[in-house]
Amino acid sequence: MMEKSVEVLDLKDIACPMNSAKALLHLEGLEIGAILDILVDDGEPIKNVPLSLEGEGHEILDTVKVDRLWKIRVKKR
């Protein structure tokens, strides 16, 4: 069985707290249970964006460093 394609939201070079706001706004348009990969910068973004998403009730499935960026895999709740 093939895995459903995962949408990617590129938020690199977007400063806090705008990246969290953009991520939450994007998730609003997705169905419950949808998976989204969010790309953010190192430093404040990787510290704050996952906390913000969890604070809104979404589930963080994984965080992986990819070169100078982080990929946050989140499941909409």
Residue, then its C-alpha position, 0 to 999 in steps of 0.5 A: m500500500m502506498e503512503k498518501s503524499v504529504e503536503v509540505l509547508d515551507l516556512k524557512d526564513i519566516a521569523c517567529p511568531m509569524n511562522s507559527a501563525k502561518a502553520l496554524l492557519h494552513l492547518e485550519g484548511l486541512e481535514i482532521g487527520a491530515i499530515l503536514d510537513i513544515l520546514v522551519d529554521d534552526g533556533e527559535p523556530i524549531k523551539n517555538v513552532p512545535l510547542s505552538l502546534e501542540g498547544e492548539g491540540h495538534e500531534i507532532l509525529d516527528t522532527v528531523k534536521v535536514d541540512r540547515l532546516w528542520k522538518i516538523r511532521v504534524k497530524k491535524r487534530 
